[in-house]
Amino acid sequence: MKYEAVMDYLEEKVNILGSVMGLETLRELLRRMGNPQKELKIIHVAGTNGKGSVCTFLNDALIENGYRVGRYLSPVLFDYREKIQVNRQYITKTFIGNEMEKLFALAQDMVHDGFSHPTTFELETALAFAYFKEKKCDFVILECGMGGAEDATNVIDAPFMTVFASISMDHMAMLGNTLEEIASVKAGILKEGSLAVSAPQTDSVEAIIAKRCELLKVPVRFVNKEEIKNKKATLNGQRFSYRNNKDIKISMLGVFQVENAAVALLALEAMKELGIKLSEEKIRIAFERAAWSGRFEVLGRKPYVVMDGAHNEDAVRRLTETITFYFTNKRIVYIMGVLKDKDYTKMIQDSCGLAEYIVTVTPPIRERALPAISLAEEIRPFHERVTAADSVEEALEMATLLAGEDGVVIAFGSLSYLGSLKAAYMKQYVKSGR
């Protein structure tokens, strides 16, 4: 089956099949495939904000130490194949075509036998397991989707390690209306026979994780913020010390990235105690090189153009802290595009005070996107200087003009449009030499 035909089929089916929580369907599909996931050494990563960054630090550190590392992530910014990687190389179109043809046939057999048809995310998760087995990965870094207990990735047996990034409010319609309910769902990926590492959490979230770990006899370690010392940050990078790791340098910007790096360091420390050979010097090299597109990523400097994936209340709070830290007394212009199933009113309230102007865009996810005009109307009661753009390209042009050479453009609200924004910036300003 051709890669393009697979993409057409998945595009056709994504809305029909929807998003279904639960593991029965995927378990049956994997059973018919021979359970490739059972042959993989998995680091399972959950959380609300910071998952991708934690995964990037871990991924790069393990690769730098000579291991073959599979990575499964979502969402993606630039290419569908980005979501399944081995040593940073995207899954091949040929493998997708050949394996998906088999999976589509198995899915039809399942329907014939009375099972539900696997969702697109379940098909992609099965594809990832098959690819990582084919590539004989030493480790697989498996990023949860939105959930935990009933997320498709939780079909695995006890992972080698469970890692929690920061847990906060998001996807309330699916996960629960309180932070404690959401944390309970996320903690559902914990399994007996593993060990766990977590970012600093609120007291109630930490208690939920700790209680479940105690129940399952899972050793758990939490990053202690007090052990993160000597933090120094500029727009060229950050330095900090954590426990025995002195003067670690990271290139990723944002006040929150130091905590994400500390989570990865704590996980790598635990791996060394389990007998995994890891060089401190190679970890240092990997952390300094690690990059994660769309997370306070500086695209240009006259004016500064920054894109960030902040798409929920906690992420926006962290973003505003970072803007205040790096760009005090600068003219700030926002480009903002959101999905209508997010708490965008709270995001607006928490962030609009820093902006002199706001330009809105419509994200490319048609069924979930809040139109730019509607978002502008939502913003206007809180901020009068707002206008809707017809495209990402127009928004970028307007925002850079409004910011002027000495100002700052911040694009955020949904990861889904940031790939287009980066492409537009490269075309309009980098390749043209402007």
C-alpha angles and dihedrals in degrees: 000000000000119000091237091054090053091052091050091050094049091046089052094048102039095088095035094053095036125180115309124183115218139075107233096093096047092045089056092047092050091047089056088050093053095258100276091181091069090068095056132092101224134197103197115205125193136166141105105258129017099027093121094048094047089049091050093053092047093044095050094044093052093045091049088054091057102261126136104237129192118202129195115190145159148236104029128206109201115012134022090228090059090084094069116047140160115201089344092304114123121239110268123255089231093057091047091051096046098041097042090053088059092045093050089053091049090049091054090049089052092052089049089053093051101264126126118261109258115253120242090258090052091050090049092048091052089047090053093052091049092050095048090050091048090051093047094231118199090209136009121207103207116193117203119234116229097310143040124209096039098025112126091243090062090074087094124101119240107326124223087248139356118216127190123201119194114312119213142141116311139119089025093166089063104028108033142283099259133057089241093054091049092048091051090054093047091047088057090088090070114109136182113260096040136083130231140219124188142190117238107288136186113275093257094049093046090051092052093050092044093049093051091046090052091049092051095038090241114155109230135192126192124202108248110217090209089066092059103091144167095027115186124175137183132157087266095061146295137266130200144149125234124185106307093348105098126196098353113185124210128182095205111102130217130084089253095058094076089062091048090051090049090054090054092047091052090049092049090048089054091048091054089053088054090057101264109145110235129164117222090213093052090049088054092051092048095049092051092050097042114118131178115190118228096024106111087317115175109220098175143351112218089082104004108244114194129177124197133178095226104147106152139046098270094044091050090050090053090046093053090049089053094047090051091049098049104028110037112163093010125128104253123204120184130211104198132183123165143179116247094232091063127089090253094159090065090044089054094047093049097048114025095081091074096053127087091192134011126204117191129210136186113244116230096244096100100195095046104030121113106221115247092241092053092048091050089053090051091050098046097079088057100034126021099196099075132123135179120235125210093222143007089254092055091046091053092049092049095045096050091049091049092047096049122202094299096046136086131240115203118190116193146125101097133024090217097082099037095087089057091046093053091048090050091050092050090050099043102038114013103041092037090051093234 
